[in-house]
Amino acid sequence: MSADLEYTWTKKSTGGYAAPGNEDGILALDTGGKVTLTEGRGACRGRGGSAGW
């Protein structure tokens, strides 16, 4: 993912979130509200609650 750009992940009806076009990675939300984004090249970012990056 490129720096300083905004991306929208779409919630899937089967659970989880779909990455925006031409992007790969995994967006996860745990039961405590912690968001984790693992990008296709292995970089991982996380944030507690509903706060932005």
Steps between C-alpha positions, in 0.01 A plus 500: 500500500625842416563755773263794554214349302159400630363153432158352564467136599153354434334276759411166341169325571696179569710674766824688481591788273589521131813693404460797265578438132861419409593464868559190705519440868289396797295737714397348833288625789511311829227482766673777698479741206867482400555544127797333331604544137751256354613622160591267215874556549471398867490842668262503795326799658264496794283741690279456803136599497348691211780757469659560162863426421 
